[in-house]
C-alpha cells in the first residue's frame, strides 16, 4: 500500500505544479489537537473581535474528517501573489497586495477543481473528497505547516522558506491514503521586526494577534466605526495591511509571482487620492468587480478613506 500511496503522491504533486501552483504538500487528515487548544485560548481572550464565525464549527476547523467523512489525507497547495516592484499603486492610499488582481478564490478553485478531476480520472478513481479556498472552517496555515510548507511566523502568517508569506493556501481533503510530508523547523529566530513595526500594536506577543487592533480587520471584517486612536496609525491603508509582511526578511528575496490574474489591475494602479474620494457607489461597483476589495463594500471603503486620510493629509 505504501508503494501505491507514494506513487499517487508523486503524480499529484507533479500535476499540481503543472497546473501552476507554486508548492504542494500532504498531511494526514488527523485531529489538530495543539491548534485546537491555541484557538480556544485565542477565542477566550476575545482577540477575534466581531468575527463570530470563528466561534462556530470549531470541531470542523480542527478535524478535517468532519468536513469529509472518511478523510485520510489533505493536499495543501500554495500560490504566490508576491508582486514585482513595478506593481505599485500611484495613490498614497494603500491596499493589501492580495487584492491587487482577480479574486484569489476564483483562481485557486478553478485549479483545484482540475486537480480533483485529474485525481479521480487518472490517479485513484475511487477517491472522494472536497476542495476549499478560504471557504470553510479549515485551519489552512496549520495544515500547510504540518505538510512541511513552512512555519507559522511571529506575525501569525505562514512563512515559506522560498516564497515568503505572500501566498494563498488551498486544500483538497481526500479519503485515500497518501504519503505525508514532515514539518520544517521554524526559522524566525530572534527576529521581532513584525512586532516592532505594527503601528497599532495588534501583535501583542509573538504568534498572538489581537484582531481588534489589526488594520486588516478594522478595514475589512469590522462593520463599525473605526476608533480614532487606531485610525491615527493607519499610514494610508484603506483595505487590509501588509506592514508585518513588508518588514519580514523572508519576503525580501522572495520571487515575484507568475500569475497574470494577480497583477495589479491598471484601474487600481492609476487611482489618485482625488479619484478615491470621488468614488460613488456605481464607480466602486465597477472598480471592485471580480476583486477582493468588494468584501468591504462601498460604505466600508468610504469609512476607511476618511480614517486613513485623517493622518495622511494632516
N, C-alpha and C positions, 0 to 999 in steps of 0.2 A: 504493500500500500504506500509506503514511503516513496518508492520509485515513481509511482503514478502521481502522487501529490507533488513530488519535486518537478516532474516533467510538466505537469499542469501549471505549477507556479512560474516556471521559466517561460512557458508560452504566454501566459497572462502578462507577465512583466514586459516581454518583448512587444506585445500588441499595445499595451498601454503607452509605451514610449513612442511607438509608431503612430498612434493616434494624436500625439502632440503633448502628452503630459510630461512634466519635467522630471518627475521621480515617482516611484511607486514602491510601496512596502506592504507587508502582510502581517497580520497579528491574529492570534487565536481569539475567537469570539467569547471570551470568558467575562466574568464579573470584574468590574473596575472598583475593587473594594477601597483601595487607598484614595482614589479620586473621589469616591462617594463620601468618604469622611471629610475630605477637604471641602467639597461642595457644601456639605451640611454646615460646616463651620462658617463658610463664606456667607451662606444664606442667613444663619443665625446672627451674624454681625450686621445684617441689613445692607451689605455692600452692593446688592443687586438693584437697589433703588425701586423704581416702579416696574421693573421687568418681572412682572408676576409669573410669566411663562416659565421662568427659571425654577419656580417652586413646584410646577406641575410636572408630572411624568418623570420624577427623579429616578425611579426604578428603571425605567426605559433608558434614561440618559446614561446610566452606568451598567447597563446589561443589554448588549446587542441582541441577545437571543430573544428578548421581549419584543423586539421590533420585527425580527424574522424567526419564527418558531423553527427550532432545529438548527439554528445558525452554528457554524463551526469555524468559519474564517471571515476576516474582514480585510478587504483590499482597500488600501488608502492611497490616494493619488494626490500629487501636488502640482499646481500650475502657478508659475511665477507671474507676477504683474509688475515687477520692478521696472519702472520706465527709464528710458535713456535720458541723459541730462538735458537734451534739447526739448523734451516734453515738459514744459513749464508754463503754467498759465501766465498771461500778461498782467492780470489784475493783482493787486495787493491782497485781495481776498483769496483764501486757500481752501481747497477741497482735498480730501484724502485721496491718495494715489489709486486706491482700489476702485474709485468711482470715475476715473479718467475716461474709461471707454464703455463698452457694452456691458450690461448687467452680467456679472460673472455666473450667476445661477444658470442662465440660458446656455452659456458657452460650455460649462463643465457638464451639465446634464446631458447635452447632446452627445458629448464624447463618452460619458459613462453608459449611456444607452447603447452606443455602438460596441463598447467593451462587453456589456452584458450579453448582447446578441452574439458576439463572437464566442464567448464562453459557452453559451448554450448550444451553439451550432457546430463549433469546431473543437472545443476542449472537453466539455462534460455536459452531454445532452440531458443528463438527469438533474443538473444544477437548478436550484431555485434561489431566489433572493430579491433584494431591493437595493436601489442606489439612492444616495442622498447628497445634497449640497446645501448645507446650512438650512435644511428644510424640515428637520425633525429633531427630537431630543436626543442628539448624538454628541458624545464627548469627543469632538473631532481632534483637538490638539492632543489629548491624552492617547487616543488610538494611534495617531501619527507618531508620537514619541515612542510608544511601545513597539511600533513596527520598525523602529530604527531610522526614522526620517528626520531626526533632530531631537532637541530637548526643549523643555519649557523654560524660557528665559526669565530673568528677574522682572521684565516688563509684562509677563504673563503670555507673551506670544510664542508660537513655535519658532525655533531657530534652526534652520537647516545649514549645515556646515558650508555648503556651496551656494545655495540660493538665498541665504539670509532669511528674513522674516516676511518679506513681501510675497506671500504665497497664499493661494486659495487652496482649500482642502475639500476633497470629496471622498465618499466611501461607497463601497459595494459590499453588502453583507450577504454572504452565501452559506448554503447548507452543505458544502462539500469541504473535505479536508485539504488544506494547502500547507506549505512549509512556512512558518512564521519567521520574521526577522528578529534581530536582537536589539534592544535599546542601546544607544550610544551614550557615552559619558557627557555630562553637562560641561560646557566649556566657557561659561561666563566668567569663571574665576573670581577675582576680587573686584571686577568692574562694576561700578554703580552709576554709570553715565545716565542711564534711563531714569533712575530715581531722582537724580540731581536736576535733570533737565525738565521734568514735568512741571509746568508753570502753575498748576492748581493743586499740587501735592496729592494727586489721585493715587499714586503708587505709595501707599502708606508704609510699605515694607517690601523687601524682596519677595516676589511672587504673590503679592497681595494688592489687588486693585479695588479701590472704593469707587465704583462706577458713578456714584452720586456726584463726584468731583471731576470725573473724566470729561474732557471736551467732546470726545466722540459720543459718549452717552448723552451729554447735555444738548448736542446739536442734532441728534438723530432719534434716540429712543425716548428722550424726555419730551413730554407733551405740555409741560407747564412753562411759566416764565423762567428765565434764567437768572439766578441770584446775581445781583450786581457785583458782589465781591469776587465772584468767579468770572463773570464776563470781562472784568478788568484785565484778565490774564489770557484772553483768547488769542492774542497775537495774529489776528486776521483770519482765523479758522472759522468757516461758515458751514462746513459739512465734514464731520469727522476730524481726526487729528493724527499726524504721523510723527510727532516730536520724539516720542520714546523709541521710535524705529530709526529716525534720521540720525540720532546720536550713537546708535549701536554699531560698534566696529565690524560686526559680522555682515552688515549691509553695505559697507563702504566698497568692498571689492566684488560684491555680488553682480553677476552679469545681467544686462537688461533682458527683459522678456522677448520672446519671438512671436507673440500672438498679436496679429494686426487688430483684432477686436478690442484689445486692451490699450491701444494707443490713445493718447489724449485727443478727444474729439475737437475738430477745428473750432466749432461754435463755442466750446468751453474755453479753449486756449485764447480766443480773441476777445472774450468778455472783459470789459474795463469796469472800474468801480462804478462809473456812471451807468453802464449797461445793467449791472446787477441791481442797482437801486431803481432803474426804470422798469424792471420786470413787472408785468401784470400777470394775472392768473393764466391767461391764454398763452403768453410767451413762455411762462415757466413750464406749462404742459408740453409745449413743443421742445423746449430745451432739455427736459428730463425724460423724454420718451425713450424707452429702452435703456435707461440709465439707473444706477442705484440711487442717484440723487432724488429720485421721485419719492423715496421712502419717507423723507422728512415732510413732504407736502409743501404747498405754496405758503401757507401761514407759518410753517416752521422755518422756511428759508428766509422769510421776511424778518421773523423774530431773530434769527441767527445773524442776519446782516446788521441789524440795529445793535446787537450785543457786540459784535466784532468791530463795528465802526466807531464805537464809543472811545476806544483806546487808539485804534489805528489812525484816526484823524484828529486826535486831541493834541 
